[in-house]
Every structure is written in C-alpha cells, then in structure tokens.
Amino acid sequence: MTRITKMTSSPQPSSSSTSSPPAATATASTSVAAAVSAARPPSPTGSLYAMSDDEEGDYDTITHTETGRGVKLLFSKSKVYIHPTPSAKDNIPGYIALLQQKHPRTATDIAERRPTSSSSGASAGGASPASSDLLLAWVPESQLGDAAGIYIKVDLCDGDSPPKQSYLVPPPPTVTTHRGSLGHYAFAIPVSAIYSLLVRPPSLGWWFGSVIINSRAGDSFPALFFHDSECQSTILQKKKRTRDSFDPFGEAGEMFWGGDEVLRWLKRYVTIERSLAEPNIYLVEPSTEDSAAFGGKLTASSPSSIGRRDSNLGTRGNAGPSSPSATGGRGGNDAGMDPFMKLIKETGWNIMEKFSKVTTFTRQAANDVLDNPRMPPQMRRLLRNPEVQTLQEEFDSARIYLARWAMGIAEQSERDRNQRIWTARDVMELEDTDVGEFELLDSASALSLEQARRTVTMKEWKSFFDPRTGRLSVTVDEVKERIFHGGLDAEDGVRKEAWLFLLGVYEWYSTADERKAQSASLRDEYIKLKGTWWERQIDHGGEGEQGEWWREQRARIEKDVHRTDRNVPIFAGEDTPHPDPESPFASVGTNVHMEQLKDMLLTYNEHNKTLGYVQGMSDLLAPIYAVLQDDAMAFWGFKHFMDRMERNFLRDQSGMRMQLLTLDHLLQFMDPKLYAHLQSADSTNFFFFFRMLLVWYKREFKWMDVLHLWEVLWTDYLSSSFHLFVALAILEKHRDVIMTHLKHFDEVLKYVNELSCTMDLESTLIRAEVLFKRFRRLVDAIDKKENFPAPRTLTLGDGAHQREGSSASGGSSSTTDHLTGVTPSSVGSAANGSPARVASPGRGRGKAPVTGTAAPAVQEEKEKVITPELRKLLSRTVEVISRK
Amino acid sequence: MADSANAPKPSSSVKLVLLGEAAVGKSSLVLRFVNNDFQENKEPTIGAAFLTQKCNLPTRTIKFEIWDTAGQERFASLAPMYYRNAQAALVVYDLTKPTSLVKAKHWVAELQRQASPGIVIALVGNKLDLTNDGAGSGAAESGDDSGDARKITTEEAKTYAEEEGLLFFETSAKTGYNVTEVFTAIANAIPETSLKSARGPGASHAAGRTEEQRVNLNGPRDPNAKEGCAC
C-alpha cells in the first residue's frame, strides 16, 4: 500500500504541511500522484503507517505499510557501491535488490491485510505484481542488520526466477525522489515511480558498470556502481556461462555484468524500452509519448519475452552512433547497417577472419577491445576464431579501423559522462584512463574545476561591467579566465557582445560610449573599404594582370563561399536570385548571408592586398559572421582574427612551418616516446596537423564546438599558442593507437584526418590545460635547476619580447592555478626544483616517456633544451606579422 | 568494391596524386571513385586527404593510395611532398574554365620535370555534366538556354594530351560518368615492372621505406625517390 502524503486530500495533521519544503514537493510528486492516486482508494488512516508523517519530515516520501512485517526479497546483488566522494575509501558497499510489497488492490484487500500480512509471500507466486508494488532498492551493507543473511542467500540463488521460498526483509524507506541527504542511506523506489535507468556497462574509461535511477519526479539517484569483481554471484554467473557455452560473453556478445541482472529482474515484471536516441537510457514502462520523445524505433521487451537477448538486440542496433565511421548520420539509424556490417560488406568476409590476428595488438589495445561490452558479436566470434590467417594488406586498414572504433567507444563514454556535471571523479578517471600519466587532481581542486566550467551567460557577462559607464569593472584576466574555462552561453546572445572584445574590435576597458563611437567609425570604414572594390565591379576588375587577378580572386571567393558551412542554417538557403547574371551561381541562386560573406572576403582581399584571399579564410570568417550577424562588425572581427592567423597563409608556408616546428619541439619535450615513434613513421613534419592549425580545428569539431573552442583560444589566457596544446592533447589522446598501429606517414595522416568530428571537445580542452600546466612546470623546474635567468637560450633580439611574455604568464600563474584547480602546492614544489620532481614530473604510472632510474632520468631532463620556440609557448602575447 | 573471395590475385599498391586548380572537382572525383558518392558544395580541401581504393584487373588487383591535395596556387609549394614517389597522377581541370587547363598544363610540366620518371599521368576534364554532351546527366546546370557551359573542347585537350603522352578522359564526378574508367586505365597503364607486391606476407621491403617515404616540409626533395607501398 502506497500513498502520496502531500497530494492526497491531506489526512495529515496541519503541522506537517508547515514543515514541507515549498515548491519541490508539488513537482516532485505530481507525476507519481497522478499515476498512483487514480488507481487507488483514498489514503488509509494514519495508524496503518509505520511512521507518522511528522516523523518523516519529508513530503516526497511515500510510506509503506506494514513496515514491521517486511517485504519480499525477489532478487538481490551484492557489492553494489555508492561512491559519495572521489576517494575510494569513502565508497559504500551495499546491495541492490528488487523487493515486492503486498499489493492492496481494493478496499477489501486493505481490510484483509492485517491477518494475511505474515504470509505476504504467498500472493507473489501467481500473478505478476504491479510495478507500484515492486521496489527497486539499495541498502548499504552496514544497514542490513539481521537481514544480511537473507540478502546473501537471495543473491547467491542461482536462477532466472525469484526463489520459491519467500524471504522477507525489512523494507528500506520508500521514496520517489532523491535528495542529496538521502544518498548515503538505504532507499527503495517503487518501480512505477522510476522513469528511466541510465545504464553504463563497464567499458573503456569507465571501469565499473553503473546504473543511475531517474525518477518520474525528475531527479536522479546516486549512481550505483557494480563492483563485479568482488560480487560472488556475478562471478559465479560468469563462471557458469563460461562452463555452459565456453562463452564468457552474453548470447549476443555482451560481456556479462551485474547491471544486466538488474535489467533482467525488471524485465520479468515490467516493460523496459531502450531508447534509440540515448542508447544508455532504458525507459521503464514508458508512455507512448515517452517512446516517441526518445525517437526512433524502440527495442521493447515485454514482460513475457524476458532476457538478455532482448537487451542485446537493442545494443547491437545502437552500436552505430558510437562508431566514428558513422559520422554524418549515414546509416546511423539503420540497425542493420552498423559500421561493422558496413565494413564486412565493403571489404569481404575473408578479411574479417584476419582479425583473428588481433593477438598482434598490444596487450592494452587487445584488452580494450575484448573487454568492450559494445563489441559487435561478429567481431567477437572472429577474435575467437582459432584459425590464424596470414596477414595481407587489407589487414592494416581493418586493424586501424578497429582500433579507431575502440577509440570511438571511449569518446562515447566520455560524452555520456559530459551529460552530467563534471565531478572530481570524472576528471580523475579521464586523467587516469586516457593518458595514464597525468597527475591526479585532488578532490577540492576538481570541484572548483567543475565550478569554473560553468558557462558564462549574458547575465554574468553584464555583471563584469559597470552599469553606469559600461566599463569593465573586473580585470581582463578574470573575464578571460571565466571564458577560458566556461565558454560563453550559446543561446543567450552573449557571444555577440563578448566576441567583439575577444577579437579585439573593442578595447577591454572602453566605456559604452567609446564603443558606440568605435562601432560607428568602423562601420564607416568598412563601407569605404567595400567601395574600393565595389567600383571595380563595373569594369570587372579592370584591365591587365591586376584585373585578371581580381576576377580570379572573386571567382575563387564565390566558389568557396558557396561551399563553406552550407549545413549551417543561415548559409543553407539558395532562395535569392543571384545579383550577377554572369556568375556561375546565377542559376543556382544564393542567399543574403553568402553574399555578405563574399563581400567581406572581397573587402579583406582588398584590405590586405599582399595576402589576398586564400582558401581556409572562408572557414575562419563564417563562424564570426554567423555569431555577430552584422557584416561590418564581423569584417573587423575577422580582420583581427586574420592578424594572428595571417602567417599561416603566406605563400612560402613559413608560418605553418614555424608552427609545425614548434609542435615538433613541444612533443619532443613532453612525450619523447611518442615523438620517437612518429619519427620512425616519418611523421615528425607534423603535416597531418596542417588542416587543424590552418583553420583552428574548424574541420575537426562540430560547429557549436568550434565556436566554443575559438572563444577559448581567443582569450590567450594561458598562452597565445594554446591551440598547439590542443594539438598535443589530441596526440596524447590517440597515443596508444598511433604507437601501436600507425607506422607510416600516410597512415598517420589518414588516421588524423578521419578524427574529424569524432573528438570530444570538453575533455580535449581539459587535457590541453593539464598538458600546458605540466609544460610550464617542467620549464620552471629546468630553469630553476640550471639556475639561469629564463631567456638564456634566446637571441638578443627575441630577448626583450620573451621576457615580457614569460613575465606575463608568470605574473598570472598564482591566480591561474588557484582558479583552475592545480594545487598551488604542486606548483610550488616544482618551483622549488626538487630533483625528484624534475626527474619525473607527475609521470608516476609506467607509461612515462622518461623511464629508468632517477639518475638517468635527471640526466635526460638536463639535456632537454628549452628552445626559443618552446619558450614562446609560455607567452600570452599574440604574434602578429609586422607590416612595413 | 567487392573483394573477390576466391583465387587471390597478385595485389599491388599504387601511389596516386591528384593535382589541379581549386574547385575543379578533385575531391569529388575521389569521392565518386572511393565511395561512389557525390556531395554538392563539397568544402574546399585543406592540406591533403588520403584515401585508398582497390581496382580489380583481370590479372591483378591494384590498390590505389590516393593523395588528394588542396588546389589553390598558394599551397602549391606543398605539392612535391605528395607527388614524390607517386606512380600515377591525375591532373584535373574544369572543362568550363579555360584557366584551369592552363594550370593543368603547368602541373603536367612540373610532374614531368620533377616527379618519378615513369609516372603515369592522366589528364581529366571534369564537370562534363555541365555540357551538352553531359553523358546522360541532363545539362541543366549551366543555366542559360544553350545549356552548354563547355569552354574547352575535347579536341583541344585531347591533342595536348596526345602530344604529352597522357591518358585523357572527360568525366563527371556528379553523374559518375567515366570516373572508374580513369582509374582502371591508370591501373592498366602502370608498367608491371614498377609494381611491387603489397605489404603482406614476405613483403620485406617495408623496412626500406623509411628513406623512400621521407616526406619533409623543409628539406630538399629526395632525388632517389622510389615508390612506396602503404595502406
């Protein structure tokens, strides 16, 4: 018998309503009330409740009758933990359990309950219980008390159905919503009050599988982590599987884990649908609307068709989106054509057999793949194929495909995590699994990191400025720090204002009036500049070579505009007749925004004649225009952006060469092992980063991510070359695959090119920041050690500039570290130059590029030369080509 | 492309580079050949793309390793690192754009001067769908009533190709017309002697690649360029 305290017609004493939290109550229980109250008679009298409402003090609690008598334990599983803090020592072991309470269907039932309650188990044998009578519960081991034996017994009952005998246990407090305070204590939620389960099987980068219960009231219970390796029943079930079928995986190729069991329990009684839109979400008894809202066909399994098979069918259908090759959406929704099937179709079955050669993978890669629960079953079979095939050339591409596919899974699991708030644990695991050699952040700093990664909204942005003068009332660094870590809100229009500052169109400390004047004069100037080529149109650019060049440039610009970001809505249309009937696009049509892009690029072509328009510029302009939606201001924003990017577009490629060289030095300095591998693959020209550096990852990330990335880079908060640390972060992320599978330049280039739109930005940025800080510490430590002033390796000419640069970063470092979460103490110890620190800065876990005993390591560090290129990376000053 | 499951034929890798002015359709030709797909408004290539595709001949299988380059003159200085060691080159022009043939001729000259001596060059006039003889595509794209945007006659280009000893094709990446034919013709034209078996069992020359494949942005070109074979 369940009852919603607040929503029913208040049989409670009035005192209870005063103690109720105001708004939350109504929202929290509305849906449950709606679902439950219709089918139920009015609440029974208070005497039926074990606790009075006063005692509960929590209006979201649904009380359960007959507490003293207990509820029937249908299934349980041990070693299911709550991780309340990032520290493993705080983990709380417990049991997840499915309980059945007695089902009072009618008033008669209620009347009869008392006499029959002691045999409540009897009713469970026959008809299946309603979902409102089922409770999904978690109980900490410490709270089991006398019932511990029963939980253990039921846990070890091996069977698909609940034990014949009724095991009664005290009911945990039943709730329909989770409040933080309840997190560490036992809870039970009626299955009817569960909206969905977020299920993450154990996988790459997420060692323990977990289940999060989302209630219909709209909130989430703490994640329950399945420590399968400690759980006797799971171990036994795994063993049994292996014994029965020589197959440690599920029937459809899944690895067996504890969370499967929970789904299996629930499927016995209620409908569980896996969302196609969010493959990790399982909807519990979804309404038609819910099914529709989650999009696509759902893999439903009714109570009658119980079993893992069902859930795994769902899994297979959803393997697609997680694979990098499914980008662009083609085939992503087609359950029959997941990338793996596509690969088979494309390359032929015999090639797949060569996957049996997977033993040539490194231990790491092989384990990653084999342990991956999303491994397609076909692949698993192949991997188990004892027949060893000879290697042929196809093997390589398939092998790389496979490795990258495994990476894609890792990316996916990261993205899943990003849907939640970043927690200390996330950061730790990220550090832990991906590069394996990052220093751990302690929980305090990681929490501040979560704080720091809040998006800057228009409201916050406005608060930076004096309302009267419109002048910035905090330091530029404070603003930049916020944008660097949080980015700007994508929806509320703050970018439109903030980008003008970030790009340098507005002075940071200008007043509102000054900006108004500035904007007016820039508009005038744009029109003037535009006029210079506008006139040329009359005679098509004029006679001679110059006219030829101009016409050529115009055609190029127009062509490129028509193929730049056409998938972004504002550039998509072709509904406007082309103004120039002679244009090759006259018959296609155009739209006003494409025309604006064209005008701006032509104006820039005129404004910077020595450089002119070069391919790639349209990529740099389109986002600026799309955000500002004001051609004059976008032009000037673009112009400022080009000031720093110009060197990349020079005919002699000197700018690109310099950047790639710097990247070369950086990797050599930071990760000599990976560097050595790239050297052996003839890839140390780093040309595979050409595209990324030329257009600042425009082609590598999705549109919205590019906007975010650029505003982060524009802050120059840590370094004006932060984009090179992003490059380093990408390399480090893919380090294992590169080192294991890519042996030649073309392989590396192909692999890196194909990373496009498969990478997760947020984690890349975090990694880049950690790498930057480690780099800075290393440089500091080496400088200290050598006891020389910093600019020792510089030529005289560069000296002044560099000094300025490093002092800028040095001056900010204390604030920076405080705000971004590297503990000041660790920086301090690096600065103190303790030799151990220098020898292996934060590379404690085996994969360290610097290996061997301490002494040779120090030796190696000592030999590290901080080249001028490297030292420049500490500068926050943007390098601009000087004109005339 | 289906991989014939029976009777393994000898298989060889061929490095092929695409050159030609910007926006003539280099990437689209590759996309058609590799994925049999066409994208309207395909974004300009930045840097270079690397793709592979196999081509089945009656007696052997050729695996093309295709380097698709950015077209704009500005990036021309990077081209040598792509065409070095290439056994084949596709020089593409837009047959609706006269200057693109001029540019194509420059590329041919450069290849003849600087690339591997035995390089097989194919001259390809793309965008045939924009012309009257648009090969079944319907020549509606050019807009005006004549429906023919062709600016370079077949004869003109063909004559030039014959003079220079180039393979010659007119294609449409959009309709797919003649695209596979280009690659098949190149595959056939690669002299048997210059073919090495693909990396695989017994392929021992891979170790020697380090020198052969040396690709360096800064350094002088390697005069001892030999073909590599990669996947």
Interface residues (C-beta under 8 A of the other chain):
Chain A: E346 T347 G348 W349 N350 I351 T390 L391 Q392 E393 E394 D396 S397 E552 R556 K559 D560 H562 R563 T564 D565 R566 P584 A586 S587 V588 V614 Q615 G616 S618 D619 F649 R651 D652 Q653 R657 L660 S680 D682 N685 F687 F690 R691 L694 V695 R699 H744 F745 D746 E747 L749 K750 N753
Chain B: M1 A2 D3 S4 A5 S11 S13 A22 A23 N41 K42 E43 P44 I46 G47 A48 A49 F50 L51 T52 K63 E65 W67 A70 G71 Q72 R74 F75 S77 L78 M81 T96 T99 E141 S142 G143 D144 A149 A198 R199 G200 P201 R209 T210 Q213 R214 V215 N216 L217 N218 G228 A230 C231
